Amino acid sequence: MAINMYIQEYREMICVKNLEEAIKIFDKVCEIKEDESVTIENSVGRVLSSDIISNYDFPPYDRSAMDGFAFRYDDAIKSPILKVKDDVLAGHPTAVDLNAGECVKIMTGGLVPAPCDTVAEIEICKADKDKVEIKKMPSKFANIAFKGEDLKKGEIALKRGDLITTNKINLLASLGMKFVNVKRKLSIGVLPTGDELVDVEDQIDNGKIRDSSRYSLQAQINGIHQTFVNLDISRDNEDEIRSKVEEAFKKNCDILLITGGSSVGDKDLTGKVLEDLGSEILVEKISMKPGAPTIISKLNRSREMWIFGMPGNPVSTYLAFEMVVVPLVEKMLGTGELHPIIFKGMFSGTFKKKADKVHFVPCRVENGVIKQIKYNGSGDFTSLSKANAFFIAPKETEIINNDDLVKYFMI
């Protein structure tokens, strides 16, 4: 008996981690090598597998940033009244030989002819036939986007590991790139377990509940632009769970998420099944709330498959994915841009807890103010649906007071 207690205490010491320790396990995870070429229209949310080098200067020429008049600054300083020699339109470069005291009328995007070095916007100019008066002198070099000032030929435009977001598409298109090389999508399997689970279209009676976490996880997986693999519901049966884990391996899942069965109840079978399969259990519990009974393991065969035993309650499952699974996805894809961004805001009200573990609590954030909402624990998917953020109460914190500065992340 004493030996068994010692083994249990040793096992808990090894396998119970705080969140930072749990995530640190992924530090040595190797980035996947496989990539693919996709069109820029389909590249948003994907991770670049190589640097993108600019093949020309951008802008490719000195261009006007305003509708107005282009001239030599020194000429206008001598006399603000200049002769208009020609018009320059965007996309229609004009060879103009300017003499002293002469200028051109120019449209936004037009190629600024030499030797012009300044553009005065049309609003501060008074034109009269073939002359214009610069009524308010701009600074020298004003309103000109000079060749290569945004990006020079040979310069790295985007780096390997960058997440392609909508604001990067303009750049890719301007560089003449129809296709980009990105990391392949990871295959992430979801295996819900529990005798109580039925599918969303089934009737709920006799203690049954609908399998909501599978659909939530599918949405989260889609949200980080990876591939969802449905393993369907497994009953609380070791053989059935084992068979579906094997199925996930055969389907080439990189990651498998098993919901339910990760705690210590009679029907919590995930840990036992994983051990029987020879999967290395690295973490059995994480010191956080919700989501504490989260298992992290790795099945090593002809290839690796990471397996997470996740709590069955919807808020726990949602949070465990964001806080624990996403950091692994980042490591495998070689990026650091998928995890939630942490902000700080003023807390409204009072929140109390024990100084035992970090708490993540659904809330509303409005104009930088963190507002509590009614929350009945990790099974309360209604509160999760009303939240737009989680606030973070650190492990050592016992009370958060009104107007305290508190960390949060948006969802």
C-alpha positions as CSV (number, residue, x, y, z in Angstrom):
1,M,0.0,0.0,0.0
2,A,2.8,2.4,1.0
3,I,4.6,1.6,-2.3
4,N,1.5,2.3,-4.3
5,M,1.0,5.6,-2.6
6,Y,4.7,6.5,-3.3
7,I,4.2,5.6,-7.0
8,Q,1.1,7.7,-7.2
9,E,2.8,10.7,-5.5
10,Y,5.8,10.3,-7.8
11,R,3.6,10.1,-10.9
12,E,1.7,13.2,-9.9
13,M,4.9,15.1,-9.4
14,I,6.0,14.2,-12.9
15,C,2.7,14.5,-14.7
16,V,1.0,17.4,-13.1
17,K,2.2,20.7,-14.6
18,N,1.4,24.3,-14.6
19,L,0.4,25.7,-17.9
20,E,3.8,27.2,-18.7
21,E,5.5,23.9,-17.9
22,A,3.0,21.9,-20.0
23,I,3.6,24.1,-23.1
24,K,7.3,24.0,-22.6
25,I,7.1,20.3,-23.5
26,F,6.6,21.4,-27.1
27,D,9.9,23.3,-27.3
28,K,11.7,20.4,-28.9
29,V,8.9,19.6,-31.4
30,C,10.2,19.5,-34.9
31,E,8.7,21.7,-37.6
32,I,7.0,19.7,-40.4
33,K,8.9,19.8,-43.7
34,E,6.0,19.3,-46.1
35,D,4.6,22.3,-47.9
36,E,2.4,23.0,-50.9
37,S,1.7,25.8,-53.3
38,V,-1.6,27.7,-53.1
39,T,-3.0,30.7,-54.8
40,I,-2.9,33.9,-52.9
41,E,-6.8,33.9,-52.9
42,N,-6.6,30.7,-50.8
43,S,-3.6,31.6,-48.7
44,V,-5.2,33.5,-45.9
45,G,-4.5,31.7,-42.6
46,R,-1.7,29.6,-44.0
47,V,1.9,29.7,-42.8
48,L,4.7,30.6,-45.3
49,S,7.3,27.8,-45.7
50,S,10.0,30.1,-47.2
51,D,11.0,33.7,-47.3
52,I,9.5,35.9,-50.0
53,I,12.1,38.1,-51.6
54,S,11.1,41.2,-53.5
55,N,12.1,41.0,-57.2
56,Y,12.0,44.7,-57.7
57,D,11.9,48.1,-55.9
58,F,8.5,49.2,-54.6
59,P,7.4,51.7,-55.6
60,P,9.1,50.8,-58.9
61,Y,9.4,54.5,-59.7
62,D,9.0,57.9,-58.0
63,R,5.3,58.4,-58.0
64,S,3.0,61.2,-56.8
65,A,1.0,60.5,-53.7
66,M,-1.5,63.3,-54.5
67,D,-3.3,65.0,-57.3
68,G,-1.4,68.3,-57.7
69,F,1.6,69.9,-59.3
70,A,5.2,68.5,-59.4
71,F,8.1,70.9,-59.6
72,R,11.7,71.6,-58.4
73,Y,11.5,72.9,-54.9
74,D,14.3,75.5,-55.5
75,D,12.3,77.0,-58.4
76,A,9.2,77.4,-56.3
77,I,11.1,79.0,-53.5
78,K,12.4,81.7,-55.9
79,S,8.9,82.2,-57.4
80,P,5.6,80.4,-56.3
81,I,4.2,81.1,-59.8
82,L,5.2,78.3,-62.2
83,K,4.4,77.5,-65.8
84,V,2.5,74.3,-66.4
85,K,4.2,72.4,-69.2
86,D,2.3,69.1,-69.3
87,D,-0.1,66.8,-67.6
88,V,1.0,63.4,-66.1
89,L,-1.6,60.7,-65.6
90,A,-1.2,57.5,-63.6
91,G,-0.3,54.7,-66.0
92,H,0.8,57.1,-68.7
93,P,4.4,58.2,-68.2
94,T,5.3,61.3,-70.1
95,A,8.8,62.3,-71.2
96,V,9.0,66.0,-70.1
97,D,12.0,68.2,-70.3
98,L,11.4,70.9,-67.7
99,N,13.2,74.2,-67.7
100,A,13.6,76.5,-64.7
101,G,10.3,77.8,-63.4
102,E,8.3,75.0,-65.0
103,C,6.1,72.3,-63.5
104,V,3.6,69.5,-64.5
105,K,0.1,68.8,-63.4
106,I,0.1,65.3,-62.0
107,M,-2.4,62.8,-60.8
108,T,-2.1,60.4,-57.9
109,G,0.1,57.5,-59.0
110,G,1.7,59.4,-61.8
111,L,5.4,59.0,-62.5
112,V,7.1,62.1,-61.2
113,P,9.4,63.3,-64.0
114,A,13.0,64.4,-63.4
115,P,14.1,66.8,-62.1
116,C,10.9,67.3,-60.0
117,D,11.4,66.7,-56.3
118,T,8.2,68.0,-54.7
119,V,4.4,67.8,-55.3
120,A,2.0,70.4,-54.0
121,E,-1.5,69.0,-53.5
122,I,-4.1,70.6,-55.7
123,E,-6.0,72.2,-52.8
124,I,-3.1,74.6,-52.0
125,C,-2.6,75.7,-55.6
126,K,-4.4,78.2,-57.8
127,A,-4.3,77.4,-61.5
128,D,-4.9,79.9,-64.2
129,K,-4.6,78.6,-67.8
130,D,-1.0,77.6,-68.3
131,K,0.2,78.9,-64.9
132,V,-0.2,77.8,-61.3
133,E,0.5,79.6,-58.0
134,I,1.7,77.6,-55.1
135,K,-0.2,79.4,-52.3
136,K,1.2,77.4,-49.4
137,M,4.6,76.0,-49.9
138,P,5.0,72.3,-48.9
139,S,8.2,70.9,-47.5
140,K,10.8,69.7,-50.0
141,F,10.1,66.1,-51.2
142,A,6.5,66.3,-50.0
143,N,3.9,64.0,-51.5
144,I,6.3,61.8,-53.5
145,A,6.6,58.1,-52.9
146,F,10.2,57.5,-53.9
147,K,11.4,54.4,-55.8
148,G,12.2,51.6,-53.3
149,E,11.2,53.5,-50.2
150,D,8.7,50.8,-49.2
151,L,10.6,47.8,-50.3
152,K,13.9,47.4,-52.2
153,K,14.8,44.7,-54.7
154,G,16.3,41.7,-53.0
155,E,14.8,42.7,-49.6
156,I,12.8,40.1,-47.6
157,A,9.2,41.1,-48.0
158,L,7.7,38.3,-45.8
159,K,9.5,35.8,-43.7
160,R,9.3,32.0,-43.4
161,G,6.8,31.3,-40.6
162,D,4.7,34.4,-41.2
163,L,1.0,33.9,-41.0
164,I,-0.7,35.1,-44.2
165,T,-3.4,37.5,-43.2
166,T,-5.8,39.6,-45.3
167,N,-3.6,42.7,-45.0
168,K,-0.7,40.8,-46.7
169,I,-2.6,40.0,-49.9
170,N,-2.0,43.5,-51.4
171,L,1.8,43.0,-51.0
172,L,1.8,39.5,-52.5
173,A,-0.3,40.6,-55.5
174,S,1.9,43.7,-56.0
175,L,5.0,41.5,-56.0
176,G,3.4,39.6,-58.9
177,M,2.9,36.4,-56.9
178,K,-0.1,34.3,-58.0
179,F,1.1,31.3,-55.9
180,V,2.9,31.1,-52.6
181,N,4.5,28.1,-50.8
182,V,2.9,27.4,-47.4
183,K,3.1,24.6,-44.8
184,R,0.7,21.8,-45.5
185,K,-2.3,21.7,-43.2
186,L,-2.1,19.5,-40.1
187,S,-4.7,16.8,-39.8
188,I,-6.4,17.1,-36.4
189,G,-8.7,14.3,-35.4
190,V,-11.5,14.7,-32.9
191,L,-12.8,11.7,-31.0
192,P,-15.7,12.4,-28.6
193,T,-16.2,9.7,-25.9
194,G,-19.1,9.0,-23.5
195,D,-22.1,6.8,-23.2
196,E,-24.2,9.9,-22.7
197,L,-23.4,11.5,-26.1
198,V,-25.7,11.7,-29.0
199,D,-25.3,13.6,-32.3
200,V,-26.8,17.1,-32.7
201,E,-29.9,15.9,-34.7
202,D,-30.8,13.2,-32.2
203,Q,-33.4,13.5,-29.4
204,I,-32.1,14.0,-25.9
205,D,-33.7,11.9,-23.2
206,N,-32.8,9.4,-20.5
207,G,-29.7,11.4,-19.4
208,K,-28.3,11.9,-22.9
209,I,-26.6,15.1,-24.1
210,R,-25.7,16.4,-27.5
211,D,-22.1,16.1,-28.6
212,S,-21.4,19.9,-28.8
213,S,-17.6,19.8,-28.2
214,R,-16.9,18.0,-31.5
215,Y,-18.5,20.8,-33.4
216,S,-16.9,23.5,-31.3
217,L,-13.5,21.9,-31.9
218,Q,-14.2,21.6,-35.6
219,A,-14.9,25.3,-35.7
220,Q,-11.7,26.1,-33.8
221,I,-9.6,23.8,-36.1
222,N,-11.1,25.5,-39.1
223,G,-10.4,28.8,-37.5
224,I,-6.7,28.2,-37.6
225,H,-7.0,26.8,-41.1
226,Q,-6.1,23.2,-40.4
227,T,-7.9,20.0,-41.4
228,F,-10.6,18.5,-39.2
229,V,-10.9,14.7,-39.1
230,N,-14.1,13.3,-37.7
231,L,-13.7,10.0,-35.7
232,D,-17.3,9.9,-34.6
233,I,-18.5,9.2,-31.0
234,S,-17.0,6.3,-29.0
235,R,-18.8,4.7,-26.1
236,D,-17.1,4.4,-22.8
237,N,-15.5,1.2,-23.9
238,E,-11.7,0.6,-23.9
239,D,-11.7,-1.6,-27.1
240,E,-13.8,1.0,-29.0
241,I,-11.7,3.9,-27.9
242,R,-8.5,1.9,-28.7
243,S,-9.9,1.1,-32.2
244,K,-10.7,4.7,-33.0
245,V,-7.2,5.8,-31.9
246,E,-5.8,3.3,-34.3
247,E,-8.1,4.6,-36.9
248,A,-6.8,8.1,-36.4
249,F,-3.3,6.9,-36.8
250,K,-4.2,5.1,-40.0
251,K,-5.9,8.3,-41.3
252,N,-2.5,10.1,-40.8
253,C,-3.7,12.4,-38.1
254,D,-0.9,14.6,-36.8
255,I,-2.9,15.4,-33.6
256,L,-5.8,13.6,-32.0
257,L,-8.1,15.2,-29.5
258,I,-10.1,12.8,-27.3
259,T,-12.9,14.6,-25.5
260,G,-14.2,13.2,-22.2
261,G,-12.7,10.4,-20.1
262,S,-9.5,12.3,-19.1
263,S,-10.2,12.6,-15.4
264,V,-10.1,9.9,-12.7
265,G,-13.7,8.5,-12.6
266,D,-14.6,4.8,-13.3
267,K,-15.5,5.6,-16.9
268,D,-12.5,7.9,-17.5
269,L,-10.6,5.5,-19.8
270,T,-8.4,7.8,-21.9
271,G,-5.3,7.5,-19.9
272,K,-5.5,3.7,-19.6
273,V,-6.1,3.2,-23.3
274,L,-3.2,5.5,-24.2
275,E,-0.9,3.6,-21.8
276,D,-2.0,0.2,-23.3
277,L,-1.2,1.6,-26.8
278,G,2.3,2.5,-25.7
279,S,1.7,6.2,-26.0
280,E,4.1,8.2,-23.8
281,I,2.1,10.3,-21.3
282,L,3.9,13.5,-20.7
283,V,1.2,15.4,-18.7
284,E,-1.8,14.0,-16.9
285,K,-3.1,17.2,-15.4
286,I,-2.6,20.9,-15.8
287,S,-3.0,23.4,-13.0
288,M,-5.6,25.6,-14.6
289,K,-9.3,26.1,-14.3
290,P,-11.2,25.1,-16.4
291,G,-9.4,22.4,-18.2
292,A,-7.3,20.8,-15.4
293,P,-7.8,17.2,-16.5
294,T,-5.9,17.6,-19.8
295,I,-3.6,14.8,-20.9
296,I,-0.7,15.3,-23.2
297,S,0.8,12.2,-24.8
298,K,2.8,11.2,-27.8
299,L,2.4,7.9,-29.8
300,N,5.7,7.0,-31.4
301,R,5.5,4.4,-34.2
302,S,6.5,4.9,-37.8
303,R,5.7,8.5,-37.2
304,E,4.6,10.7,-34.2
305,M,0.9,11.4,-33.4
306,W,0.3,13.8,-30.5
307,I,-2.8,12.8,-28.5
308,F,-4.6,15.1,-26.1
309,G,-7.1,13.8,-23.5
310,M,-9.4,16.7,-23.1
311,P,-12.2,17.4,-20.5
312,G,-15.7,16.8,-21.7
313,N,-17.2,20.0,-20.5
314,P,-17.5,22.5,-23.4
315,V,-15.8,25.5,-21.8
316,S,-12.9,23.3,-20.7
317,T,-12.5,21.8,-24.1
318,Y,-12.7,25.2,-25.8
319,L,-10.0,26.6,-23.5
320,A,-7.7,23.6,-23.6
321,F,-7.6,23.8,-27.3
322,E,-6.7,27.5,-27.3
323,M,-4.2,27.3,-24.4
324,V,-2.6,23.9,-24.9
325,V,-3.3,22.5,-28.4
326,V,-2.6,25.7,-30.4
327,P,1.0,26.1,-29.1
328,L,1.8,22.6,-30.4
329,V,0.2,23.5,-33.8
330,E,2.4,26.6,-33.9
331,K,5.6,24.6,-33.2
332,M,4.7,22.1,-35.9
333,L,4.1,24.8,-38.5
334,G,7.0,27.0,-37.5
335,T,5.0,30.0,-36.6
336,G,4.1,32.0,-33.5
337,E,1.1,33.8,-34.7
338,L,-1.9,31.5,-33.9
339,H,-2.2,31.8,-30.2
340,P,-4.5,34.3,-28.6
341,I,-3.1,37.8,-28.1
342,I,-3.0,38.9,-24.5
343,F,-4.2,42.4,-23.6
344,K,-4.7,44.3,-20.4
345,G,-7.8,46.1,-19.3
346,M,-9.5,47.6,-16.3
347,F,-11.6,45.2,-14.2
348,S,-15.2,46.0,-13.3
349,G,-16.4,44.5,-10.1
350,T,-14.8,41.9,-7.8
351,F,-13.6,38.4,-8.4
352,K,-12.4,35.9,-5.7
353,K,-10.7,32.6,-5.9
354,K,-8.3,30.3,-4.1
355,A,-4.6,30.9,-4.7
356,D,-4.2,27.4,-6.2
357,K,-4.3,27.6,-10.0
358,V,-4.7,30.0,-12.9
359,H,-8.3,30.7,-13.7
360,F,-9.6,31.6,-17.2
361,V,-13.1,33.2,-16.9
362,P,-15.5,34.0,-19.7
363,C,-16.3,37.7,-19.8
364,R,-17.3,40.7,-21.9
365,V,-14.7,43.4,-22.8
366,E,-16.1,46.7,-23.9
367,N,-13.9,49.8,-24.5
368,G,-11.0,48.1,-22.7
369,V,-13.2,47.4,-19.6
370,I,-13.5,43.8,-18.4
371,K,-17.1,43.0,-17.4
372,Q,-18.1,39.8,-15.6
373,I,-21.0,37.8,-16.9
374,K,-23.1,35.1,-15.3
375,Y,-21.0,32.0,-15.4
376,N,-21.9,28.6,-13.9
377,G,-18.7,26.7,-14.5
378,S,-17.1,24.7,-17.3
379,G,-20.4,23.1,-18.5
380,D,-22.0,26.5,-19.1
381,F,-21.8,26.8,-22.9
382,T,-24.5,29.5,-22.7
383,S,-22.1,31.8,-20.9
384,L,-19.4,30.9,-23.4
385,S,-21.7,31.9,-26.3
386,K,-22.3,35.3,-24.6
387,A,-18.6,36.0,-23.9
388,N,-16.2,37.8,-26.2
389,A,-13.1,37.2,-24.1
390,F,-11.6,35.4,-21.2
391,F,-9.9,37.2,-18.3
392,I,-7.0,35.6,-16.6
393,A,-6.7,35.4,-12.8
394,P,-3.1,34.2,-12.0
395,K,-2.5,31.2,-9.7
396,E,-1.3,33.3,-6.7
397,T,-4.2,35.8,-7.0
398,E,-7.0,35.5,-4.4
399,I,-9.0,38.6,-5.3
400,I,-9.3,41.0,-8.2
401,N,-10.8,44.4,-7.2
402,N,-12.6,47.0,-9.2
403,D,-10.3,49.0,-11.5
404,D,-7.4,46.5,-11.2
405,L,-5.4,46.0,-14.4
406,V,-6.1,42.4,-15.6
407,K,-4.9,40.4,-18.5
408,Y,-7.5,39.0,-21.0
409,F,-7.7,37.6,-24.6
410,M,-10.5,38.0,-27.1
411,I,-12.4,35.0,-28.6
